[in-house]
Amino acid sequence: MDFNRYSQLIKPIKIGKHVGNACYLHVSALDAIEDELHKFIKLIANALKIQEEQWNIIKLHKQQFKLSYLLYPDFDDDAYPALQHSITVDLEHKTRKDADYSETENVPILHRKELFITPDHPHYDEFVAITEEGEAAGLYENSRIIGFKKSWERLIRQHGYELVDNRLFRASAVINSEHKDDANIDRHKTAIQRHALSAPMKALAKHNYLNGDYTVFDYGCGLGDDLRELEAHGIDAAGWDPTHRPEVDRFPCDLVNLGFVINVIEDREERIEALHLAYELADKLLVVAAMIAGEAHIEKFRAYKDGIITTLNTFQKYYSQSELQTFIENTLDENAIAVGPGIFFVFKDKLEEQLFLSERQKRHHHWKQLTTRPIGDQEKFELLYAENEPLFQEFWHTCLLLGRIPANDEFEQSGIIRKLCGSHNKVFNQLNMLFEDNEFELAQRYRQEDLLVYFALSQFEKRKPYTQLPESLQRDIKIFFGNYNSAQEQAKALLFSISNPELIEEASLKAQQQLPASELSENHSLTFHKDFIELLPSLLRAYVGCAIQLYGELDAIQLVKVHFHSGKVSFMGYENFDDSPLPLLKERIKVKLGQQSVDFFDYIDEYNDQPLYFKSRYITEDYPNYKKQCSFDKKIALFLPPQARYGIRLENLKQILNNNGVEIKGFRFYNKKPGNNI
């Protein structure tokens, strides 16, 4: 084999970890590449007497005629395995170079192990979970500093974590390992610094609460790493911690963070007290965060009181999403709004709560580029427009976003607009005539629907009616509903209608005709991508919106299923949804609106091989690999009996394909005989 042929065989490889000019594959994945290349790798190893126990990772150099045989002896067991030995074979110059790392202190290590293997590997889902932990902790933000053991361990400590039993634990929850007496839990928090915001602080930032307009108090701040980051951004922040900052006074602030504190307190009454004290300090908003886990994870540890004890004598009270919400609401007698798994906002300022919920339901419009054309005798305005086009386009975009003419305080450059044209109304009328693609009527309808859904969801959360609303909402109500009572009555009617299965089914049938992509299961459910939620009829937006308020943000979710008759909404998250033709189900969340409960089902252990069939039904042409997916779906339908297309496991699918003498590589189908693709 020469270098040209070698390059041709490497180029189409989609599996493996591709870094720079190299592709890394675990030995178990070699059956998934071209048989010619597989045999060549084994041939070179045999020729140089490189034994099977001397390597388990092959590095394919893309721009050089080289192979590197790497040994990571703890690949299966270690979360971030270390390199012990490497053998690099230069096929062009006929040389071999061996390197031993067994005595090296700062040894190279691996990350994202799931990329080195194929999805049918027995440890695939476990490796995916390890990677997701690191991503959630912010460890992969700078990939150039994570390649060696010492720098990786330092990065873990800097982000406030420790490796416990090969998994990431928050440093604030890791107890000093010298204390092993179960009856005397030591809550001393390890003194580890973190250089990235914690998850609850990131939630505040995501919703624009860390813009400098609010004061922040971190209740249980540890060494104050969040505080330093906030102060670096000019935010007025303070914090208290019983171990590291006991001398600091606890005083009221706009925002209070009680992040991952209650889950490390083994006494329930003390948890309740901490929650009350933190809420008393919040003038506007309390954010509460705690660890979320399922029974399968909890069962790995020793039980202690209502929590567990880890191997490091760490106490953890793991919650389910609904259990944590119930605990917060029962303790504070206030509504807890889910903003993510294990993270809830509790508003003391009810006006701020209304603003938050209103903004949460506001659609983000992507309007087309505006074009102009000469109209009658409007030369004067056209001249003004030509000279101030960015200003007028920004004003028009604001009109479209609000669905109405903005008030003076709702447009930052209002003074300039009024100086040029006299008033907002005059500018609007001119622009409404000037723009050829007039979308204002559509924008009005969208905004009215947004507000109706917002008021309906407010009533779903059983919030009390408020006599005062923000001025912007007051204007919206006057324009779109006439008065507040009318808005509430329409919202109540919308909310009540979501309990009517016939209306849900009718709206779903209508949505199925309107959505760019969706799958209808007759008399049962409608499934669609989360990107299309904003395109749903108001009834379904309210229906799904209620479920989202119970669960939280849909960051890790791709598909939404509306059940017609059971009062349920399901959220499904898939591994590698965009790039895989058969993405595997990673988690399913079933929200029961009638009981207002949330059930979590993970597919890491017992159900680790449930693919999504016919993905093309849920995506549009602008999604990655859309054409390939359509072709793939047509071909796979040839091998699946109609009654078995839904729910069939990956293992069974492989058996069906094997019986037909076919195998799948990426989006392609191949006969078992090399070179005969279908």
C-alpha positions as CSV (number, residue, x, y, z in Angstrom):
1,M,0.0,0.0,0.0
2,D,1.3,3.5,-0.8
3,F,0.5,6.8,0.8
4,N,-2.1,7.8,-1.9
5,R,-4.1,4.7,-1.2
6,Y,-3.6,5.1,2.5
7,S,-5.0,8.6,2.3
8,Q,-8.0,7.5,0.2
9,L,-8.9,4.9,2.9
10,I,-8.6,7.4,5.8
11,K,-10.5,10.3,4.2
12,P,-14.1,8.8,4.4
13,I,-13.7,7.7,8.1
14,K,-16.4,9.4,10.1
15,I,-16.0,7.5,13.4
16,G,-13.1,8.0,15.8
17,K,-11.7,11.1,17.4
18,H,-10.4,13.5,14.8
19,V,-7.8,15.9,16.2
20,G,-5.7,18.1,13.9
21,N,-4.2,15.9,11.2
22,A,-4.9,12.6,12.9
23,C,-7.7,10.2,13.5
24,Y,-7.7,8.0,16.7
25,L,-9.6,4.7,16.9
26,H,-10.0,2.1,19.6
27,V,-9.1,-1.4,18.5
28,S,-12.8,-2.4,19.0
29,A,-13.8,0.1,16.3
30,L,-11.5,-1.2,13.5
31,D,-14.3,-3.5,12.2
32,A,-16.2,-0.3,11.3
33,I,-13.6,1.0,8.8
34,E,-12.7,-0.3,5.4
35,D,-11.5,-3.9,5.6
36,E,-8.4,-3.1,3.5
37,L,-7.2,-0.5,6.0
38,H,-8.1,-2.7,9.0
39,K,-6.0,-5.5,7.5
40,F,-3.1,-3.1,6.7
41,I,-3.0,-1.9,10.4
42,K,-2.8,-5.5,11.6
43,L,-0.3,-6.4,8.9
44,I,2.1,-3.7,10.0
45,A,1.7,-4.7,13.6
46,N,2.5,-8.3,12.8
47,A,5.4,-7.4,10.7
48,L,7.0,-5.4,13.5
49,K,6.0,-7.9,16.1
50,I,3.8,-5.4,18.0
51,Q,1.8,-7.7,20.2
52,E,-2.0,-7.2,20.7
53,E,-1.4,-6.4,24.4
54,Q,0.9,-3.6,23.4
55,W,-1.7,-1.3,21.9
56,N,-5.4,-0.6,22.0
57,I,-5.6,2.8,20.2
58,I,-4.4,3.4,16.6
59,K,-3.5,6.9,15.5
60,L,-3.9,7.4,11.8
61,H,-1.8,10.3,10.5
62,K,-3.6,12.0,7.7
63,Q,-0.8,14.0,6.1
64,Q,2.0,11.6,6.7
65,F,2.5,7.9,5.9
66,K,2.6,7.0,9.6
67,L,0.8,4.8,12.1
68,S,1.0,5.1,15.9
69,Y,0.1,2.2,18.1
70,L,-0.9,3.6,21.5
71,L,-1.5,1.7,24.8
72,Y,-3.9,3.1,27.3
73,P,-4.2,0.1,29.7
74,D,-7.0,1.7,31.8
75,F,-9.1,2.8,28.8
76,D,-12.3,0.9,29.9
77,D,-12.0,1.7,33.6
78,D,-10.4,5.2,33.9
79,A,-12.5,8.2,33.1
80,Y,-9.5,10.0,31.6
81,P,-7.0,7.2,30.9
82,A,-3.2,7.8,30.7
83,L,-0.9,6.9,27.9
84,Q,1.6,4.2,28.9
85,H,3.4,3.4,25.7
86,S,3.5,4.4,22.0
87,I,5.0,3.0,18.9
88,T,5.1,5.2,15.8
89,V,5.9,3.6,12.5
90,D,7.1,5.9,9.7
91,L,6.2,3.9,6.6
92,E,7.8,6.3,4.2
93,H,11.3,6.3,5.9
94,K,10.9,2.7,7.2
95,T,11.6,3.7,10.9
96,R,10.0,2.8,14.2
97,K,10.0,5.0,17.4
98,D,9.1,3.7,20.8
99,A,8.2,5.9,23.8
100,D,7.6,4.8,27.3
101,Y,5.4,7.0,29.5
102,S,5.0,4.7,32.5
103,E,7.5,6.8,34.7
104,T,6.3,10.1,33.3
105,E,4.6,12.3,36.0
106,N,2.7,14.6,33.6
107,V,1.5,11.9,31.1
108,P,-0.8,12.5,28.1
109,I,-4.4,11.5,28.8
110,L,-7.6,10.9,26.8
111,H,-10.9,12.7,26.8
112,R,-14.2,12.1,25.1
113,K,-13.7,8.3,25.1
114,E,-17.0,7.7,23.3
115,L,-15.5,9.1,20.1
116,F,-12.9,6.4,20.0
117,I,-15.5,3.6,19.9
118,T,-18.7,2.7,18.1
119,P,-22.2,3.2,19.6
120,D,-22.6,-0.5,20.1
121,H,-19.6,-0.7,22.5
122,P,-20.8,-1.9,26.0
123,H,-19.3,1.2,27.7
124,Y,-20.5,3.8,25.1
125,D,-23.2,5.4,27.2
126,E,-21.0,5.4,30.3
127,F,-18.3,7.3,28.3
128,V,-20.9,9.7,27.0
129,A,-22.1,10.5,30.5
130,I,-18.5,11.2,31.6
131,T,-18.0,13.6,28.7
132,E,-21.3,15.4,29.5
133,E,-20.2,15.9,33.1
134,G,-17.1,17.6,31.9
135,E,-18.9,19.8,29.4
136,A,-21.4,20.8,32.1
137,A,-18.5,21.7,34.4
138,G,-17.0,23.9,31.6
139,L,-13.8,21.8,31.4
140,Y,-13.7,21.7,27.6
141,E,-13.9,25.4,26.9
142,N,-10.1,25.6,26.1
143,S,-9.1,22.3,24.5
144,R,-5.4,23.3,24.2
145,I,-4.8,23.0,28.0
146,I,-6.4,19.6,28.7
147,G,-4.1,17.1,27.1
148,F,-1.9,16.2,30.0
149,K,-2.7,14.8,33.4
150,K,-1.4,17.6,35.6
151,S,-3.0,20.4,33.7
152,W,-6.3,18.4,33.5
153,E,-6.3,17.8,37.3
154,R,-5.5,21.4,37.9
155,L,-8.3,22.5,35.6
156,I,-10.8,20.2,37.4
157,R,-9.8,21.8,40.7
158,Q,-10.0,25.3,39.3
159,H,-13.6,24.7,38.2
160,G,-14.5,23.5,41.7
161,Y,-14.6,19.7,41.2
162,E,-12.9,16.6,42.3
163,L,-12.8,13.1,40.8
164,V,-14.6,10.7,43.2
165,D,-15.0,7.1,42.1
166,N,-14.0,8.2,38.6
167,R,-16.8,10.7,38.3
168,L,-16.8,14.5,38.8
169,F,-18.1,15.8,42.2
170,R,-18.5,19.4,43.2
171,A,-15.7,20.3,45.5
172,S,-18.1,22.0,47.9
173,A,-19.7,18.6,48.4
174,V,-16.6,16.6,48.9
175,I,-15.9,15.9,52.5
176,N,-12.4,15.6,54.0
177,S,-11.5,11.9,53.5
178,E,-9.9,11.6,56.9
179,H,-13.4,11.6,58.5
180,K,-15.0,8.2,58.1
181,D,-17.5,8.1,61.0
182,D,-20.9,8.0,59.4
183,A,-22.5,9.4,62.5
184,N,-20.4,12.5,62.4
185,I,-20.7,13.9,58.9
186,D,-18.0,16.6,58.4
187,R,-19.3,19.3,56.1
188,H,-15.9,21.0,55.8
189,K,-15.7,22.0,52.1
190,T,-12.4,21.4,50.3
191,A,-10.6,24.7,49.7
192,I,-10.6,24.6,45.9
193,Q,-10.8,27.5,43.6
194,R,-13.0,27.7,40.5
195,H,-12.6,29.9,37.5
196,A,-16.0,29.5,35.8
197,L,-19.4,30.5,37.0
198,S,-21.5,27.8,38.7
199,A,-24.6,26.4,37.0
200,P,-27.1,28.6,39.0
201,M,-25.0,31.7,38.2
202,K,-25.0,30.8,34.6
203,A,-28.8,30.5,34.7
204,L,-28.9,34.1,36.0
205,A,-26.6,35.2,33.3
206,K,-28.6,33.4,30.6
207,H,-31.7,35.4,31.6
208,N,-29.8,38.7,31.8
209,Y,-29.8,39.1,35.5
210,L,-26.0,39.5,35.7
211,N,-26.0,42.7,33.5
212,G,-24.8,44.9,36.3
213,D,-28.3,46.2,37.2
214,Y,-28.7,43.9,40.2
215,T,-26.8,43.3,43.5
216,V,-25.9,39.7,44.2
217,F,-25.5,37.7,47.5
218,D,-24.0,34.2,47.3
219,Y,-25.4,32.3,50.3
220,G,-22.8,29.5,50.9
221,C,-20.2,30.9,48.6
222,G,-17.3,28.6,49.6
223,L,-14.0,30.4,48.7
224,G,-15.9,33.0,46.7
225,D,-14.9,32.0,43.2
226,D,-18.3,33.1,41.7
227,L,-17.9,36.4,43.6
228,R,-14.5,37.1,42.1
229,E,-15.8,36.5,38.6
230,L,-18.9,38.7,39.2
231,E,-16.7,41.5,40.6
232,A,-14.4,41.3,37.6
233,H,-17.4,42.2,35.5
234,G,-18.2,45.2,37.7
235,I,-21.2,43.5,39.5
236,D,-21.9,44.5,43.1
237,A,-21.6,41.0,44.8
238,A,-21.0,39.7,48.3
239,G,-21.2,36.3,49.9
240,W,-21.2,34.3,53.2
241,D,-20.0,30.8,54.0
242,P,-20.1,29.0,57.4
243,T,-16.6,27.7,56.9
244,H,-14.7,30.1,54.7
245,R,-16.5,33.4,55.3
246,P,-18.3,33.1,58.6
247,E,-17.4,36.6,59.6
248,V,-19.2,38.3,56.7
249,D,-22.6,39.9,57.5
250,R,-25.6,38.5,55.7
251,F,-27.6,41.3,54.2
252,P,-30.3,41.7,51.6
253,C,-29.5,41.9,47.9
254,D,-31.6,41.9,44.7
255,L,-30.5,38.4,43.8
256,V,-29.5,35.6,46.2
257,N,-27.9,32.3,45.1
258,L,-28.4,29.2,47.2
259,G,-26.4,27.0,44.9
260,F,-25.8,23.3,45.8
261,V,-26.0,24.0,49.5
262,I,-29.1,22.2,50.7
263,N,-28.1,18.9,49.1
264,V,-25.0,18.7,51.4
265,I,-26.9,19.3,54.6
266,E,-27.8,16.0,56.2
267,D,-30.3,17.5,58.6
268,R,-33.7,18.2,56.9
269,E,-34.7,20.9,59.4
270,E,-31.4,22.7,58.8
271,R,-32.0,22.5,55.1
272,I,-35.4,24.2,55.6
273,E,-33.8,26.9,57.8
274,A,-31.1,27.6,55.2
275,L,-33.8,28.0,52.5
276,H,-35.8,30.4,54.7
277,L,-32.7,32.5,55.6
278,A,-31.6,32.8,52.0
279,Y,-35.1,33.7,50.8
280,E,-35.3,36.4,53.5
281,L,-32.2,38.1,52.0
282,A,-33.6,38.2,48.5
283,D,-35.3,41.5,47.5
284,K,-36.2,40.3,44.0
285,L,-35.1,36.7,43.2
286,L,-33.7,33.6,44.9
287,V,-32.1,30.9,42.8
288,V,-31.9,27.5,44.3
289,A,-29.9,24.6,42.9
290,A,-29.4,21.0,44.1
291,M,-28.1,17.8,42.8
292,I,-30.5,15.7,40.6
293,A,-30.1,12.0,40.1
294,G,-32.1,8.8,39.4
295,E,-32.5,5.7,41.5
296,A,-30.0,3.8,39.5
297,H,-27.2,6.2,40.5
298,I,-28.3,6.5,44.1
299,E,-28.3,2.8,44.6
300,K,-24.5,2.7,44.0
301,F,-24.0,4.3,47.4
302,R,-24.6,3.7,51.1
303,A,-27.8,5.2,52.4
304,Y,-27.7,7.7,55.2
305,K,-30.8,9.5,56.6
306,D,-32.6,10.7,53.4
307,G,-29.5,10.8,51.3
308,I,-26.3,8.8,50.7
309,I,-22.7,8.6,51.7
310,T,-20.0,8.2,49.1
311,T,-16.6,6.6,49.5
312,L,-15.2,9.9,50.6
313,N,-17.7,10.3,53.5
314,T,-19.6,12.8,51.4
315,F,-23.2,13.3,52.2
316,Q,-25.5,14.0,49.3
317,K,-29.3,14.4,49.2
318,Y,-30.2,13.7,45.6
319,Y,-33.6,15.1,44.4
320,S,-35.8,14.4,41.5
321,Q,-36.9,17.5,39.7
322,S,-40.5,17.4,41.1
323,E,-39.3,16.6,44.6
324,L,-37.0,19.6,44.7
325,Q,-39.7,21.9,43.4
326,T,-42.2,20.6,46.0
327,F,-39.6,21.0,48.8
328,I,-39.0,24.6,47.8
329,E,-42.6,25.5,47.4
330,N,-43.8,23.8,50.6
331,T,-41.0,25.4,52.5
332,L,-41.4,29.0,51.2
333,D,-45.1,28.9,50.2
334,E,-44.0,30.5,46.9
335,N,-43.9,29.3,43.3
336,A,-40.6,27.8,42.2
337,I,-40.0,28.2,38.4
338,A,-37.8,25.5,36.8
339,V,-35.1,27.0,34.6
340,G,-33.1,23.8,34.2
341,P,-32.6,20.4,35.8
342,G,-32.1,21.0,39.5
343,I,-32.3,24.8,39.2
344,F,-35.3,26.9,40.2
345,F,-36.1,30.7,40.4
346,V,-38.2,31.9,43.3
347,F,-39.3,35.5,42.9
348,K,-40.0,37.7,45.9
349,D,-40.6,40.7,43.6
350,K,-43.8,39.7,41.8
351,L,-43.4,42.5,39.3
352,E,-40.0,41.1,38.3
353,E,-41.6,37.6,38.1
354,Q,-44.1,38.9,35.6
355,L,-41.4,40.5,33.5
356,F,-39.4,37.3,33.6
357,L,-42.3,35.1,32.5
358,S,-43.3,37.6,29.8
359,E,-39.9,37.7,28.3
360,R,-39.7,33.9,28.5
361,Q,-42.7,33.6,26.2
362,K,-41.6,36.3,23.8
363,R,-40.6,34.9,20.4
364,H,-37.4,35.9,18.7
365,H,-38.3,36.9,15.2
366,H,-35.9,36.5,12.4
367,W,-37.2,39.1,9.9
368,K,-36.2,39.2,6.3
369,Q,-33.9,42.0,5.0
370,L,-36.1,45.0,4.3
371,T,-36.2,46.5,0.8
372,T,-37.4,49.8,-0.5
373,R,-39.1,51.1,-3.6
374,P,-40.1,54.6,-4.7
375,I,-43.7,55.4,-3.8
376,G,-45.6,58.5,-5.1
377,D,-44.2,61.8,-3.8
378,Q,-42.4,60.5,-0.8
379,E,-39.0,61.7,-2.1
380,K,-38.4,63.7,1.1
381,F,-38.8,60.7,3.4
382,E,-36.9,58.5,1.0
383,L,-34.0,60.9,1.2
384,L,-34.2,60.8,5.0
385,Y,-34.3,57.0,4.8
386,A,-31.3,56.8,2.5
387,E,-29.3,59.0,4.9
388,N,-30.4,57.2,8.1
389,E,-31.2,53.7,6.9
390,P,-29.7,51.8,10.0
391,L,-31.8,54.1,12.3
392,F,-35.1,53.5,10.5
393,Q,-34.5,49.7,10.1
394,E,-33.8,49.5,13.8
395,F,-37.1,51.3,14.5
396,W,-39.0,49.1,12.1
397,H,-37.5,46.0,13.7
398,T,-38.6,47.3,17.1
399,C,-42.2,47.7,15.8
400,L,-42.1,44.1,14.5
401,L,-40.7,42.8,17.7
402,L,-43.4,44.6,19.9
403,G,-46.2,44.1,17.4
404,R,-47.1,47.8,17.9
405,I,-45.5,51.3,17.7
406,P,-43.0,51.6,20.5
407,A,-43.4,54.3,23.2
408,N,-40.7,56.9,23.5
409,D,-38.9,55.0,26.3
410,E,-39.0,51.8,24.4
411,F,-36.7,52.9,21.6
412,E,-33.3,54.1,22.5
413,Q,-32.9,56.6,19.7
414,S,-36.4,58.0,20.0
415,G,-35.1,61.6,20.3
416,I,-33.4,61.4,16.9
417,I,-36.5,59.8,15.3
418,R,-38.8,62.5,16.6
419,K,-36.4,65.3,15.6
420,L,-36.3,63.9,12.0
421,C,-40.0,63.1,11.5
422,G,-42.0,64.6,14.4
423,S,-43.3,61.4,16.1
424,H,-43.2,57.6,16.2
425,N,-46.6,57.4,14.6
426,K,-45.5,59.4,11.5
427,V,-42.4,57.3,11.1
428,F,-44.4,54.1,11.4
429,N,-46.9,55.2,8.8
430,Q,-44.1,56.2,6.3
431,L,-42.3,52.9,6.9
432,N,-45.4,50.9,6.6
433,M,-46.0,52.3,3.2
434,L,-42.3,52.1,2.2
435,F,-41.4,48.5,2.8
436,E,-42.4,46.2,0.1
437,D,-42.4,43.0,2.3
438,N,-44.8,44.3,5.1
439,E,-44.8,41.8,8.0
440,F,-46.4,44.0,10.6
441,E,-49.8,42.3,10.6
442,L,-48.0,39.0,11.2
443,A,-46.0,40.5,13.9
444,Q,-49.1,41.8,15.6
445,R,-50.7,38.4,15.6
446,Y,-47.5,36.8,16.9
447,R,-47.2,39.2,19.8
448,Q,-50.9,38.8,20.8
449,E,-50.4,35.1,20.8
450,D,-47.2,35.4,22.9
451,L,-49.1,37.5,25.5
452,L,-52.0,35.2,25.6
453,V,-49.7,32.2,26.2
454,Y,-47.8,34.2,28.8
455,F,-51.0,35.1,30.7
456,A,-52.3,31.5,30.4
457,L,-49.0,30.1,31.8
458,S,-49.1,32.6,34.6
459,Q,-52.5,31.2,35.6
460,F,-51.2,27.7,35.3
461,E,-48.6,28.5,37.9
462,K,-51.5,29.7,40.2
463,R,-50.0,33.1,40.5
464,K,-52.2,35.8,42.2
465,P,-53.5,38.6,40.0
466,Y,-51.4,41.8,40.4
467,T,-52.8,45.3,40.4
468,Q,-49.6,46.7,39.0
469,L,-47.8,45.5,35.9
470,P,-44.7,46.8,34.1
471,E,-45.5,49.8,31.8
472,S,-44.6,47.8,28.7
473,L,-47.1,45.1,29.6
474,Q,-49.7,47.7,30.4
475,R,-49.3,49.1,26.9
476,D,-49.5,45.6,25.3
477,I,-52.7,44.8,27.2
478,K,-54.3,48.1,26.1
479,I,-53.4,47.6,22.5
480,F,-54.1,43.9,22.1
481,F,-56.8,43.2,24.7
482,G,-58.4,46.5,25.6
483,N,-58.0,45.9,29.4
484,Y,-56.5,43.6,31.9
485,N,-59.7,41.7,32.7
486,S,-60.2,40.9,29.1
487,A,-56.7,39.5,28.8
488,Q,-57.2,37.4,31.9
489,E,-60.5,36.0,30.7
490,Q,-59.0,35.1,27.3
491,A,-56.0,33.5,29.0
492,K,-58.2,31.6,31.3
493,A,-60.2,30.2,28.4
494,L,-57.0,29.2,26.7
495,L,-55.7,27.5,29.8
496,F,-58.9,25.6,30.5
497,S,-59.0,24.4,26.9
498,I,-55.7,22.5,27.2
499,S,-57.6,20.0,29.4
500,N,-59.9,19.2,26.5
501,P,-58.4,16.2,24.6
502,E,-60.6,16.8,21.5
503,L,-59.2,20.4,21.2
504,I,-55.7,19.2,21.7
505,E,-56.1,16.6,19.0
506,E,-57.7,19.1,16.7
507,A,-55.0,21.6,17.2
508,S,-52.3,18.9,16.7
509,L,-53.9,17.9,13.4
510,K,-53.8,21.5,12.3
511,A,-50.2,21.9,13.5
512,Q,-49.2,18.8,11.6
513,Q,-50.3,20.6,8.4
514,Q,-48.5,23.8,9.3
515,L,-45.2,22.7,10.8
516,P,-42.2,22.3,8.5
517,A,-41.7,18.8,9.8
518,S,-43.5,16.5,12.3
519,E,-44.7,13.0,12.9
520,L,-48.4,12.2,13.6
521,S,-49.4,9.1,15.4
522,E,-53.1,8.8,14.6
523,N,-55.4,9.2,17.6
524,H,-52.4,9.3,19.9
525,S,-49.7,12.0,19.6
526,L,-47.8,14.6,17.6
527,T,-44.0,14.6,17.7
528,F,-41.9,17.5,16.4
529,H,-38.5,19.2,16.9
530,K,-38.3,21.7,19.8
531,D,-37.2,24.4,17.3
532,F,-40.8,24.5,16.0
533,I,-42.6,25.2,19.3
534,E,-43.0,28.8,18.4
535,L,-44.8,27.8,15.2
536,L,-47.5,25.9,17.1
537,P,-51.1,27.2,17.5
538,S,-51.6,29.1,20.8
539,L,-53.4,26.1,22.4
540,L,-50.4,23.8,21.9
541,R,-47.9,26.5,22.8
542,A,-49.7,26.8,26.2
543,Y,-50.0,23.0,26.5
544,V,-46.3,22.5,25.9
545,G,-45.4,25.7,27.8
546,C,-47.0,24.3,30.9
547,A,-44.9,21.2,30.6
548,I,-41.7,23.3,30.1
549,Q,-42.5,25.3,33.3
550,L,-42.6,22.1,35.2
551,Y,-39.4,20.7,33.7
552,G,-37.2,23.7,32.9
553,E,-35.1,24.7,29.8
554,L,-34.9,22.2,26.9
555,D,-31.2,22.6,26.4
556,A,-30.5,18.8,26.1
557,I,-33.8,18.0,24.4
558,Q,-34.5,17.7,20.7
559,L,-38.0,16.2,20.2
560,V,-41.3,17.0,21.9
561,K,-44.3,14.7,21.9
562,V,-47.8,16.0,22.6
563,H,-50.1,13.3,23.8
564,F,-53.8,13.8,22.8
565,H,-55.8,12.1,25.4
566,S,-53.6,11.5,28.5
567,G,-52.7,15.1,29.4
568,K,-49.0,14.4,29.0
569,V,-46.1,16.0,27.1
570,S,-42.8,14.0,26.6
571,F,-39.4,15.5,26.0
572,M,-36.8,13.3,24.3
573,G,-33.0,13.9,24.2
574,Y,-30.8,12.0,21.8
575,E,-27.1,11.4,21.6
576,N,-25.4,13.0,18.5
577,F,-28.9,14.0,17.1
578,D,-27.5,16.3,14.3
579,D,-24.8,14.0,12.9
580,S,-26.0,10.4,13.4
581,P,-28.6,8.8,11.0
582,L,-29.8,6.7,14.0
583,P,-29.3,8.8,17.1
584,L,-29.7,6.9,20.3
585,L,-32.2,7.9,22.9
586,K,-30.4,9.3,25.9
587,E,-33.2,10.6,28.1
588,R,-37.0,10.9,28.1
589,I,-39.0,13.2,30.4
590,K,-42.7,12.6,30.7
591,V,-44.6,15.6,32.2
592,K,-48.1,14.9,33.5
593,L,-50.0,18.1,33.4
594,G,-52.9,16.9,35.4
595,Q,-50.8,15.8,38.4
596,Q,-48.2,18.5,37.7
597,S,-45.4,15.9,38.0
598,V,-42.2,15.2,36.1
599,D,-40.9,11.6,35.5
600,F,-37.3,11.1,34.3
601,F,-36.2,8.1,32.3
602,D,-32.5,7.7,31.4
603,Y,-31.3,5.2,28.8
604,I,-27.7,4.9,30.0
605,D,-27.8,1.4,31.4
606,E,-30.8,-0.7,30.8
607,Y,-32.1,1.0,27.6
608,N,-28.8,1.9,25.9
609,D,-29.7,1.0,22.3
610,Q,-33.0,2.7,21.3
611,P,-32.5,4.5,18.0
612,L,-34.6,7.2,16.5
613,Y,-35.9,5.9,13.2
614,F,-36.8,8.1,10.2
615,K,-35.2,11.2,11.6
616,S,-35.9,13.0,8.3
617,R,-39.5,13.3,9.4
618,Y,-38.5,15.7,12.2
619,I,-36.0,18.0,10.4
620,T,-35.9,20.4,7.5
621,E,-33.5,21.0,4.6
622,D,-31.4,23.5,6.7
623,Y,-30.4,20.7,9.2
624,P,-27.1,18.9,8.8
625,N,-27.0,15.9,6.5
626,Y,-30.7,16.3,5.5
627,K,-30.4,14.8,2.1
628,K,-28.3,12.0,3.3
629,Q,-30.8,11.3,6.1
630,C,-33.7,11.1,3.6
631,S,-31.8,8.6,1.5
632,F,-30.8,6.6,4.5
633,D,-34.4,6.5,5.8
634,K,-35.7,5.2,2.4
635,K,-33.1,2.4,2.4
636,I,-33.6,1.3,6.0
637,A,-37.3,1.0,5.4
638,L,-36.6,-1.8,3.1
639,F,-35.3,-3.9,5.9
640,L,-37.8,-3.2,8.6
641,P,-41.3,-4.8,8.7
642,P,-43.8,-1.9,9.2
643,Q,-45.1,-3.2,12.5
644,A,-41.5,-3.3,13.9
645,R,-40.3,0.2,12.9
646,Y,-41.0,1.8,16.2
647,G,-39.3,0.6,19.4
648,I,-37.0,-2.0,17.8
649,R,-33.6,-1.9,19.5
650,L,-30.3,-1.4,17.8
651,E,-29.2,-5.0,18.6
652,N,-32.3,-6.4,16.9
653,L,-31.7,-4.0,13.9
654,K,-28.2,-5.3,13.5
655,Q,-29.5,-8.8,13.5
656,I,-32.0,-8.0,10.8
657,L,-29.3,-6.3,8.7
658,N,-26.9,-9.2,9.3
659,N,-29.5,-11.7,8.1
660,N,-29.8,-9.7,4.9
661,G,-26.0,-9.5,4.5
662,V,-25.9,-5.7,5.1
663,E,-24.1,-3.4,7.4
664,I,-24.3,0.3,8.1
665,K,-21.4,2.7,8.0
666,G,-22.4,6.3,8.7
667,F,-25.2,7.1,6.3
668,R,-24.3,4.3,3.8
669,F,-25.4,0.7,3.5
670,Y,-22.9,-1.9,2.4
671,N,-23.1,-5.5,1.4
672,K,-20.9,-7.8,3.5
673,K,-18.7,-8.2,0.4
674,P,-16.3,-5.3,0.2
675,G,-16.9,-2.6,-2.4
676,N,-20.6,-3.4,-3.0
677,N,-22.5,-0.5,-1.6
678,I,-26.3,-0.3,-1.8
